[in-house]
């Protein structure tokens, strides 16, 4: 099939056992997955498709999914290849309930965050999920820490930004978030 990448891999389960358990050979399953567009799906969607559409037992669906990802060059070792991510964090000497409004409220967020992101969801007081214009995803977490020895409250704000495409973008994005979190800390001085 054109556009299909294959790589050498050694499946953990023989083709005979796979065919006996699922009714199809690995080659036949891979052709069905390619036809369905599975190269662009994540692991859960592939396994779910195998289970729901073709009634493949969950264990076999997971094994077949991993074999497929490896054969198509989508997985190296135990992890799937794909967009990169970066993270940053900052500890602020305030209780979490004092920091949360600066994450959740659009106007207060603009005071420290240098650009607009779409809000995808929130868990009040705990996390905010954002989406950038390029489709990359951001999770901002709020973690109450133990007070200092003098009893001062501390909250750690963590940011994970996923969907980045190369090392340069990772480095640039990490610096962006470090600067934004530093600006957030300024709001409490």
VORO-450553 format. One record per residue (C-alpha): x, y, z; chain; residue number from 1; residue in one letter. Coordinates in nm, 2 decimals, padded with zeros to 4 digits. Each point is the difference from the previous one (the first is absolute). Last residue first. Example, Ala and Ser with C-alpha at 12.3 -4.5 7.8 and 13.67 -1.06 7.14 Angstrom:
<nodes>
{node {01.37 -00.11 00.71} 'A' 2 'S'}
{node {-00.14 -00.34 00.07} 'A' 1 'A'}
</nodes>
This chain:
<nodes>
{node {00.51 03.97 04.51} 'A' 189 'X'}
{node {-00.29 -00.23 -00.10} 'A' 188 'X'}
{node {-00.05 00.11 -00.36} 'A' 187 'X'}
{node {00.37 -00.03 -00.05} 'A' 186 'X'}
{node {-00.03 -00.38 00.04} 'A' 185 'X'}
{node {-00.22 00.00 -00.32} 'A' 184 'X'}
{node {00.27 00.18 -00.18} 'A' 183 'X'}
{node {00.25 -00.27 00.10} 'A' 182 'X'}
{node {-00.25 -00.25 -00.12} 'A' 181 'X'}
{node {-00.02 00.17 -00.34} 'A' 180 'X'}
{node {00.38 00.02 -00.03} 'A' 179 'X'}
{node {00.04 -00.37 00.08} 'A' 178 'X'}
{node {-00.28 -00.08 -00.24} 'A' 177 'X'}
{node {00.16 00.18 -00.29} 'A' 176 'X'}
{node {00.34 -00.15 00.08} 'A' 175 'X'}
{node {-00.15 -00.35 -00.02} 'A' 174 'X'}
{node {-00.18 00.08 -00.32} 'A' 173 'X'}
{node {00.33 00.12 -00.17} 'A' 172 'X'}
{node {00.18 -00.31 00.11} 'A' 171 'X'}
{node {-00.28 -00.24 -00.12} 'A' 170 'X'}
{node {-00.03 00.19 -00.32} 'A' 169 'X'}
{node {00.37 -00.03 -00.07} 'A' 168 'X'}
{node {-00.01 -00.37 00.09} 'A' 167 'X'}
{node {-00.27 -00.08 -00.26} 'A' 166 'X'}
{node {-00.38 -00.04 -00.04} 'A' 165 'X'}
{node {-00.18 00.11 00.31} 'A' 164 'X'}
{node {-00.34 -00.17 00.08} 'A' 163 'X'}
{node {00.03 00.03 00.37} 'A' 162 'X'}
{node {00.03 00.28 00.25} 'A' 161 'X'}
{node {00.02 -00.10 00.37} 'A' 160 'X'}
{node {-00.02 00.29 00.25} 'A' 159 'X'}
{node {00.04 -00.03 00.37} 'A' 158 'X'}
{node {-00.10 00.25 00.27} 'A' 157 'X'}
{node {00.14 -00.08 00.34} 'A' 156 'X'}
{node {-00.18 00.15 00.30} 'A' 155 'X'}
{node {00.16 00.11 00.33} 'A' 154 'X'}
{node {-00.15 00.13 00.32} 'A' 153 'X'}
{node {00.23 00.15 00.26} 'A' 152 'X'}
{node {00.02 -00.19 00.33} 'A' 151 'X'}
{node {00.35 00.11 00.10} 'A' 150 'X'}
{node {00.13 -00.34 -00.09} 'A' 149 'X'}
{node {-00.16 00.05 -00.34} 'A' 148 'X'}
{node {-00.34 -00.14 -00.06} 'A' 147 'X'}
{node {-00.04 -00.34 -00.17} 'A' 146 'X'}
{node {-00.09 00.04 -00.37} 'A' 145 'X'}
{node {-00.34 00.06 -00.16} 'A' 144 'X'}
{node {00.02 -00.11 -00.37} 'A' 143 'X'}
{node {-00.17 00.20 -00.27} 'A' 142 'X'}
{node {00.03 -00.15 -00.35} 'A' 141 'X'}
{node {00.01 00.17 -00.34} 'A' 140 'X'}
{node {-00.06 -00.24 -00.29} 'A' 139 'X'}
{node {00.09 00.12 -00.35} 'A' 138 'X'}
{node {-00.09 -00.15 -00.34} 'A' 137 'X'}
{node {00.14 00.07 -00.34} 'A' 136 'X'}
{node {-00.26 00.06 -00.27} 'A' 135 'X'}
{node {00.19 00.28 -00.17} 'A' 134 'X'}
{node {-00.24 00.27 00.14} 'A' 133 'X'}
{node {00.09 -00.12 00.35} 'A' 132 'X'}
{node {-00.23 -00.22 00.21} 'A' 131 'X'}
{node {-00.05 00.03 00.38} 'A' 130 'X'}
{node {-00.07 -00.23 00.29} 'A' 129 'X'}
{node {-00.02 00.15 00.34} 'A' 128 'X'}
{node {00.07 -00.19 00.32} 'A' 127 'X'}
{node {-00.06 -00.04 00.37} 'A' 126 'X'}
{node {-00.21 00.28 00.16} 'A' 125 'X'}
{node {-00.29 -00.07 -00.23} 'A' 124 'X'}
{node {00.07 -00.29 -00.24} 'A' 123 'X'}
{node {00.00 00.18 -00.33} 'A' 122 'X'}
{node {-00.07 -00.05 -00.37} 'A' 121 'X'}
{node {00.10 00.08 -00.35} 'A' 120 'X'}
{node {00.07 00.37 00.05} 'A' 119 'X'}
{node {00.13 00.15 -00.32} 'A' 118 'X'}
{node {00.33 00.18 00.03} 'A' 117 'X'}
{node {00.08 00.37 -00.02} 'A' 116 'X'}
{node {00.35 00.14 00.03} 'A' 115 'X'}
{node {00.25 00.15 00.25} 'A' 114 'X'}
{node {-00.13 -00.16 00.31} 'A' 113 'X'}
{node {00.05 00.21 00.31} 'A' 112 'X'}
{node {-00.27 00.27 00.00} 'A' 111 'X'}
{node {-00.20 -00.19 -00.26} 'A' 110 'X'}
{node {-00.07 -00.27 00.26} 'A' 109 'X'}
{node {-00.17 00.26 00.22} 'A' 108 'X'}
{node {-00.23 00.09 -00.28} 'A' 107 'X'}
{node {-00.08 -00.36 -00.10} 'A' 106 'X'}
{node {-00.06 -00.12 00.36} 'A' 105 'X'}
{node {00.11 -00.36 00.06} 'A' 104 'X'}
{node {00.38 00.04 00.03} 'A' 103 'X'}
{node {00.02 00.32 00.21} 'A' 102 'X'}
{node {-00.31 -00.12 00.19} 'A' 101 'X'}
{node {00.19 -00.31 00.11} 'A' 100 'X'}
{node {00.28 00.18 00.18} 'A' 99 'X'}
{node {-00.18 00.11 00.31} 'A' 98 'X'}
{node {-00.18 -00.34 00.04} 'A' 97 'X'}
{node {00.34 -00.17 -00.04} 'A' 96 'X'}
{node {00.15 00.17 00.30} 'A' 95 'X'}
{node {00.28 00.26 -00.06} 'A' 94 'X'}
{node {00.37 -00.02 -00.02} 'A' 93 'X'}
{node {00.02 -00.09 -00.37} 'A' 92 'X'}
{node {00.20 -00.29 -00.13} 'A' 91 'X'}
{node {00.06 -00.01 -00.37} 'A' 90 'X'}
{node {-00.02 -00.28 -00.26} 'A' 89 'X'}
{node {00.10 -00.08 -00.35} 'A' 88 'X'}
{node {-00.08 -00.28 -00.24} 'A' 87 'X'}
{node {00.08 -00.11 -00.35} 'A' 86 'X'}
{node {-00.16 -00.23 -00.26} 'A' 85 'X'}
{node {00.08 -00.17 -00.32} 'A' 84 'X'}
{node {-00.23 -00.11 -00.28} 'A' 83 'X'}
{node {00.02 -00.36 -00.10} 'A' 82 'X'}
{node {00.18 -00.33 00.06} 'A' 81 'X'}
{node {-00.19 -00.25 00.21} 'A' 80 'X'}
{node {00.18 -00.15 00.30} 'A' 79 'X'}
{node {00.12 -00.35 00.10} 'A' 78 'X'}
{node {00.26 -00.05 -00.27} 'A' 77 'X'}
{node {-00.04 00.25 -00.27} 'A' 76 'X'}
{node {-00.36 00.04 -00.12} 'A' 75 'X'}
{node {-00.15 00.16 -00.31} 'A' 74 'X'}
{node {00.23 -00.17 -00.24} 'A' 73 'X'}
{node {-00.28 -00.18 -00.18} 'A' 72 'X'}
{node {00.11 -00.35 00.12} 'A' 71 'X'}
{node {00.04 00.13 00.35} 'A' 70 'X'}
{node {-00.34 00.16 00.01} 'A' 69 'X'}
{node {-00.16 -00.31 -00.15} 'A' 68 'X'}
{node {00.17 -00.23 00.25} 'A' 67 'X'}
{node {-00.11 00.22 00.29} 'A' 66 'X'}
{node {-00.36 00.00 -00.13} 'A' 65 'X'}
{node {00.00 -00.38 -00.05} 'A' 64 'X'}
{node {00.11 -00.05 00.36} 'A' 63 'X'}
{node {-00.27 00.25 00.13} 'A' 62 'X'}
{node {-00.27 -00.16 -00.22} 'A' 61 'X'}
{node {00.11 -00.35 00.11} 'A' 60 'X'}
{node {-00.04 00.09 00.37} 'A' 59 'X'}
{node {-00.33 00.18 -00.06} 'A' 58 'X'}
{node {-00.16 -00.29 -00.19} 'A' 57 'X'}
{node {-00.06 00.09 -00.37} 'A' 56 'X'}
{node {-00.37 00.07 -00.07} 'A' 55 'X'}
{node {00.07 00.14 -00.35} 'A' 54 'X'}
{node {-00.16 00.35 00.02} 'A' 53 'X'}
{node {00.00 00.03 00.38} 'A' 52 'X'}
{node {00.32 -00.17 00.10} 'A' 51 'X'}
{node {00.22 00.09 -00.30} 'A' 50 'X'}
{node {-00.13 00.35 00.00} 'A' 49 'X'}
{node {00.06 00.03 00.38} 'A' 48 'X'}
{node {00.36 -00.12 -00.04} 'A' 47 'X'}
{node {00.07 00.25 -00.28} 'A' 46 'X'}
{node {-00.17 00.28 00.19} 'A' 45 'X'}
{node {00.19 -00.07 00.31} 'A' 44 'X'}
{node {00.34 -00.01 -00.18} 'A' 43 'X'}
{node {-00.05 00.34 -00.16} 'A' 42 'X'}
{node {-00.13 00.03 -00.36} 'A' 41 'X'}
{node {00.19 00.15 -00.30} 'A' 40 'X'}
{node {00.14 -00.34 -00.12} 'A' 39 'X'}
{node {-00.35 -00.14 00.05} 'A' 38 'X'}
{node {-00.14 00.13 -00.32} 'A' 37 'X'}
{node {-00.27 -00.27 -00.05} 'A' 36 'X'}
{node {00.18 -00.14 -00.30} 'A' 35 'X'}
{node {00.32 -00.02 00.20} 'A' 34 'X'}
{node {-00.17 -00.18 00.28} 'A' 33 'X'}
{node {-00.16 -00.25 -00.24} 'A' 32 'X'}
{node {00.34 -00.06 -00.17} 'A' 31 'X'}
{node {00.17 -00.04 00.34} 'A' 30 'X'}
{node {-00.27 -00.26 00.10} 'A' 29 'X'}
{node {00.06 -00.20 -00.32} 'A' 28 'X'}
{node {00.38 00.00 00.05} 'A' 27 'X'}
{node {-00.04 -00.10 00.36} 'A' 26 'X'}
{node {-00.21 -00.30 -00.10} 'A' 25 'X'}
{node {-00.37 -00.01 00.06} 'A' 24 'X'}
{node {-00.24 -00.20 00.21} 'A' 23 'X'}
{node {00.08 00.17 00.33} 'A' 22 'X'}
{node {00.13 -00.28 00.23} 'A' 21 'X'}
{node {00.12 -00.25 -00.26} 'A' 20 'X'}
{node {00.13 00.27 -00.23} 'A' 19 'X'}
{node {00.20 00.16 00.29} 'A' 18 'X'}
{node {00.14 -00.34 00.10} 'A' 17 'X'}
{node {00.11 -00.08 -00.35} 'A' 16 'X'}
{node {00.15 00.35 -00.05} 'A' 15 'X'}
{node {00.22 -00.06 00.30} 'A' 14 'X'}
{node {-00.02 00.23 00.30} 'A' 13 'X'}
{node {00.28 00.23 00.11} 'A' 12 'X'}
{node {00.02 00.16 -00.33} 'A' 11 'X'}
{node {00.36 00.06 -00.13} 'A' 10 'X'}
{node {00.03 00.33 -00.17} 'A' 9 'X'}
{node {00.14 00.13 -00.33} 'A' 8 'X'}
{node {-00.17 00.33 -00.10} 'A' 7 'X'}
{node {-00.29 00.08 -00.23} 'A' 6 'X'}
{node {-00.12 00.33 -00.12} 'A' 5 'X'}
{node {-00.32 00.03 -00.19} 'A' 4 'X'}
{node {-00.03 00.30 -00.23} 'A' 3 'X'}
{node {-00.11 -00.22 -00.29} 'A' 2 'X'}
{node {-00.15 -00.34 00.09} 'A' 1 'X'}
</nodes>
